[in-house]
């Protein structure tokens, strides 16, 4: 491993999933101006839009999209360009 290329300012950071308010702690070098108190200890917080606790792939809660309606709409819109 090369010396001097890895950051040495790792610290505990709270990552907060904004879609379901889930918070998890891990070590990171990410900068943050905001803090969050977890179990009586204050940590810098990084806000996430989606994480493993809210992503449909990991939770198994997938959404069905009405693709048939979208295809019909596309075909009717561009039917005038057919020869």
ABEGO torsion letter per residue (X at the ends): XBBGABBAABBBBBBBBAAAGBBBBBBBABBBABBBBBGGBBBBBBBBABBAAABAAAAGBBBBBBAAAAAAAAAAAAAAABX
